[in-house]
């Protein structure tokens, strides 16, 4: 068990864990400590910090601190669910394609390659523009643009182990394909997947932030860190805290996840990065 967490004993891994814990803790538990409602107008718009409003007010006069404390849940929730969904789909496609000895493999992987040809953010923007900006669409869009890279990684890893002796022995014993994939293949490809998952999660955060900042994601009056940056661009000179704090939290969360992911990759002796 101890070797699984050896990445946490490295400087990068430890710092990354602390940063992720701080930012994720703010996102999850911040609403319990918010001094005001995130949608209530309290003072003049774009007011600077004061005793009543520690980070001032936003462009509508709402308390920036309260919106910051409420605004991380959406970023975190969307990124977590979208990454999990992307891995579920990518894992299924990659395992089937990697283990298959039929025409199914080239069909699946050529389809994956076509999807990989599109820039992720552009593809995502097309999805949300065409289907709307509900949370379900955002989650589905983020997952869909990441499935090709995950499927390609799983396919490569599965092909590598599917010809090994223990897999061939299971085939000779007459075990079902599902059982072979679950018992023999999947446990032996988990290392690169664990290393890749943190980087995929960081990419999900950036995609969520990108579309929300561009106004194609969540809609006001939702409290969201990336949405706050876009909303308050016009008052940067009057109250820079309304932009700086949510931007810093997004950056810290992304950096922390990347540090943890990099530490995991190094501890596993790999250098896999998402495509």
C-alpha positions as CSV (number, residue, x, y, z in Angstrom):
1,X,0.0,0.0,0.0
2,X,2.8,2.4,0.9
3,X,4.3,2.3,-2.6
4,X,1.0,3.5,-4.1
5,X,1.4,6.8,-2.3
6,X,5.2,7.3,-2.7
7,X,4.5,10.3,-5.1
8,X,3.2,12.2,-2.0
9,X,6.7,12.0,-0.5
10,X,8.2,14.0,-3.3
11,X,8.3,17.8,-3.1
12,X,6.1,18.3,-6.2
13,X,3.6,15.7,-5.0
14,X,3.3,17.1,-1.5
15,X,2.9,20.7,-2.7
16,X,0.4,19.5,-5.3
17,X,-1.7,17.6,-2.7
18,X,-1.7,20.6,-0.4
19,X,-2.7,23.0,-3.2
20,X,-5.5,20.7,-4.4
21,X,-6.7,20.2,-0.8
22,X,-6.8,23.9,-0.3
23,X,-8.6,24.8,-3.5
24,X,-11.0,21.8,-3.5
25,X,-11.7,22.4,0.2
26,X,-12.6,26.0,-0.7
27,X,-14.9,24.8,-3.5
28,X,-16.7,22.1,-1.4
29,X,-17.0,23.8,2.0
30,X,-16.8,27.5,1.1
31,X,-20.6,28.0,0.9
32,X,-20.9,27.1,4.6
33,X,-18.7,30.1,5.4
34,X,-20.1,32.6,2.9
35,X,-21.1,35.8,4.7
36,X,-23.9,36.7,2.2
37,X,-26.0,35.2,-0.5
38,X,-24.1,35.0,-3.7
39,X,-27.0,36.6,-5.7
40,X,-28.0,39.4,-3.4
41,X,-27.0,43.0,-4.2
42,X,-25.4,44.5,-1.1
43,X,-23.7,47.8,-2.1
44,X,-22.7,49.9,-5.0
45,X,-21.3,48.0,-8.0
46,X,-17.5,47.7,-8.3
47,X,-16.8,48.8,-4.7
48,X,-13.4,48.1,-3.3
49,X,-12.8,46.0,-0.2
50,X,-14.3,47.2,3.1
51,X,-15.1,45.9,6.5
52,X,-18.5,44.6,5.3
53,X,-17.2,43.3,2.0
54,X,-13.7,41.9,2.4
55,X,-13.1,41.5,-1.4
56,X,-15.5,44.3,-2.4
57,X,-18.4,43.9,-4.8
58,X,-18.8,42.8,-8.4
59,X,-20.3,44.6,-11.4
60,X,-23.8,44.3,-9.9
61,X,-22.9,45.1,-6.3
62,X,-22.9,41.5,-5.1
63,X,-20.4,40.4,-2.5
64,X,-17.2,39.0,-4.2
65,X,-16.1,36.9,-1.3
66,X,-19.5,35.1,-1.1
67,X,-19.5,34.4,-4.8
68,X,-15.9,33.1,-4.6
69,X,-16.9,30.8,-1.8
70,X,-19.9,29.5,-3.7
71,X,-18.3,29.5,-7.2
72,X,-15.9,26.6,-7.0
73,X,-18.5,23.8,-6.7
74,X,-19.6,24.1,-10.3
75,X,-16.1,24.0,-11.6
76,X,-15.1,21.0,-9.5
77,X,-18.3,19.1,-10.0
78,X,-18.4,19.5,-13.8
79,X,-14.7,18.6,-14.1
80,X,-15.0,15.5,-11.9
81,X,-18.2,14.1,-13.5
82,X,-17.0,14.9,-17.1
83,X,-13.6,13.2,-16.5
84,X,-15.2,10.1,-15.0
85,X,-17.6,9.9,-17.9
86,X,-14.8,10.4,-20.4
87,X,-12.8,7.6,-18.8
88,X,-15.8,5.2,-18.8
89,X,-16.4,5.7,-22.5
90,X,-12.7,5.8,-23.4
91,X,-12.0,2.7,-21.4
92,X,-14.8,0.8,-23.0
93,X,-13.7,1.7,-26.6
94,X,-10.0,1.2,-25.9
95,X,-10.4,-2.2,-24.2
96,X,-12.7,-3.5,-27.0
97,X,-10.5,-2.2,-29.8
98,X,-7.3,-3.3,-28.1
99,X,-8.4,-6.8,-27.4
100,X,-10.4,-7.4,-30.6
101,X,-8.9,-9.4,-33.4
102,X,-11.6,-8.4,-35.9
103,X,-12.5,-5.5,-38.1
104,X,-14.0,-3.8,-35.1
105,X,-10.6,-2.6,-34.0
106,X,-9.8,-0.5,-37.2
107,X,-13.4,0.8,-37.3
108,X,-13.3,2.0,-33.7
109,X,-9.8,3.5,-33.9
110,X,-10.3,5.2,-37.2
111,X,-13.4,6.8,-35.7
112,X,-11.3,7.9,-32.7
113,X,-8.6,9.3,-35.0
114,X,-11.2,11.4,-36.9
115,X,-12.4,12.9,-33.6
116,X,-8.8,13.6,-32.5
117,X,-8.3,15.7,-35.6
118,X,-10.6,18.5,-34.2
119,X,-9.1,21.0,-31.8
120,X,-10.7,20.2,-28.4
121,X,-11.9,23.7,-27.4
122,X,-13.3,24.4,-30.9
123,X,-15.1,21.0,-30.9
124,X,-16.4,21.7,-27.4
125,X,-17.6,25.2,-28.4
126,X,-19.5,23.7,-31.4
127,X,-21.2,21.3,-29.1
128,X,-22.4,23.8,-26.5
129,X,-23.4,26.3,-29.2
130,X,-25.5,23.8,-31.0
131,X,-27.0,21.9,-28.0
132,X,-27.3,24.6,-25.3
133,X,-25.5,25.4,-22.1
134,X,-27.1,23.1,-19.6
135,X,-24.9,21.2,-17.1
136,X,-25.7,18.0,-18.9
137,X,-24.4,19.3,-22.2
138,X,-21.3,20.8,-20.6
139,X,-20.5,17.5,-19.0
140,X,-21.2,15.5,-22.1
141,X,-19.2,17.9,-24.3
142,X,-16.1,17.8,-22.0
143,X,-16.3,14.0,-21.9
144,X,-16.7,13.7,-25.6
145,X,-13.7,15.7,-26.6
146,X,-11.5,13.7,-24.2
147,X,-12.7,10.3,-25.1
148,X,-10.4,9.9,-28.2
149,X,-7.2,10.5,-26.3
150,X,-8.2,8.2,-23.5
151,X,-9.4,5.5,-26.0
152,X,-6.0,5.7,-27.8
153,X,-4.1,5.3,-24.6
154,X,-6.2,2.4,-23.4
155,X,-6.0,0.8,-26.8
156,X,-2.2,1.0,-26.9
157,X,-1.9,-0.4,-23.4
158,X,-4.4,-3.2,-24.0
159,X,-2.6,-4.3,-27.2
160,X,0.7,-4.4,-25.2
161,X,-0.6,-6.8,-22.6
162,X,-3.2,-8.8,-24.6
163,X,-0.4,-11.0,-26.1
164,X,1.2,-11.8,-22.8
165,X,1.3,-15.3,-21.4
166,X,-1.2,-14.8,-18.6
167,X,-3.8,-13.5,-21.1
168,X,-3.2,-16.3,-23.5
169,X,-3.5,-18.8,-20.7
170,X,-6.9,-17.4,-19.7
171,X,-8.0,-17.7,-23.3
172,X,-6.9,-21.4,-23.4
173,X,-8.8,-22.0,-20.1
174,X,-11.9,-20.9,-22.0
175,X,-12.6,-17.8,-19.8
176,X,-15.1,-15.3,-21.2
177,X,-13.8,-12.2,-22.9
178,X,-15.4,-9.9,-20.3
179,X,-13.7,-11.9,-17.5
180,X,-10.3,-11.7,-19.3
181,X,-10.6,-8.0,-19.7
182,X,-11.6,-7.5,-16.1
183,X,-9.2,-9.9,-14.4
184,X,-6.2,-10.0,-16.6
185,X,-6.0,-6.9,-18.8
186,X,-7.5,-4.0,-16.8
187,X,-5.4,-4.5,-13.6
188,X,-2.2,-4.5,-15.7
189,X,-2.9,-1.3,-17.5
190,X,-4.1,0.8,-14.5
191,X,-0.7,2.4,-14.0
192,X,-0.7,4.6,-17.1
193,X,-4.4,5.3,-16.6
194,X,-3.9,6.6,-13.1
195,X,-1.0,8.7,-14.3
196,X,-3.1,10.1,-17.1
197,X,-6.3,10.8,-15.1
198,X,-4.9,13.8,-13.2
199,X,-3.9,15.5,-16.4
200,X,-7.3,14.8,-17.9
201,X,-9.0,16.3,-14.9
202,X,-6.8,19.4,-15.2
203,X,-7.8,19.7,-18.9
204,X,-11.5,19.3,-17.9
205,X,-11.1,22.3,-15.5
206,X,-9.6,24.4,-18.3
207,X,-12.4,23.5,-20.7
208,X,-15.0,24.4,-18.1
209,X,-13.3,27.7,-17.4
210,X,-12.8,28.4,-21.1
211,X,-16.5,28.1,-22.1
212,X,-17.8,29.8,-19.0
213,X,-15.4,32.7,-19.6
214,X,-16.5,33.0,-23.2
215,X,-20.2,33.1,-22.1
216,X,-21.0,29.7,-23.7
217,X,-21.3,27.8,-20.4
218,X,-23.2,28.5,-17.2
219,X,-25.4,31.5,-17.2
220,X,-25.8,34.3,-14.6
221,X,-26.7,34.5,-11.8
222,X,-24.8,31.3,-11.2
223,X,-21.8,31.8,-9.0
224,X,-18.8,30.3,-10.8
225,X,-15.1,31.2,-10.7
226,X,-14.6,31.3,-14.5
227,X,-18.0,33.1,-15.0
228,X,-16.9,35.7,-12.5
229,X,-13.8,36.5,-14.6
230,X,-15.9,37.1,-17.7
231,X,-18.5,39.1,-15.8
232,X,-16.2,41.5,-14.1
233,X,-13.8,42.3,-16.9
234,X,-15.2,45.8,-17.2
235,X,-14.5,46.7,-13.6
236,X,-10.9,45.4,-13.4
237,X,-9.5,48.9,-12.6
238,X,-12.1,49.5,-9.9
239,X,-12.0,46.2,-8.1
240,X,-9.3,43.9,-9.4
241,X,-10.1,41.4,-6.6
242,X,-13.3,40.4,-8.4
243,X,-11.2,38.9,-11.1
244,X,-7.9,38.1,-9.4
245,X,-9.2,35.8,-6.7
246,X,-11.3,33.5,-8.9
247,X,-8.6,33.4,-11.5
248,X,-6.0,32.6,-8.9
249,X,-8.1,29.7,-7.5
250,X,-8.6,28.2,-11.0
251,X,-4.9,28.5,-11.6
252,X,-4.0,27.0,-8.3
253,X,-6.4,24.1,-8.7
254,X,-5.0,23.4,-12.2
255,X,-1.4,23.7,-11.1
256,X,-2.0,21.5,-8.1
257,X,-3.6,18.7,-10.1
258,X,-0.7,18.9,-12.7
259,X,1.9,18.7,-9.9
260,X,0.2,15.6,-8.5
261,X,-0.2,14.1,-11.9
262,X,3.5,14.7,-12.7
263,X,4.5,13.2,-9.4
264,X,2.4,10.1,-10.1
265,X,4.0,9.8,-13.6
266,X,7.5,10.1,-12.1
267,X,6.7,7.6,-9.4
268,X,5.5,5.1,-12.0
269,X,8.5,5.8,-14.2
270,X,6.4,7.0,-17.1
271,X,6.0,10.3,-19.0
272,X,2.6,9.8,-20.5
273,X,0.7,13.1,-21.3
274,X,-2.8,13.6,-22.6
275,X,-3.3,14.1,-26.3
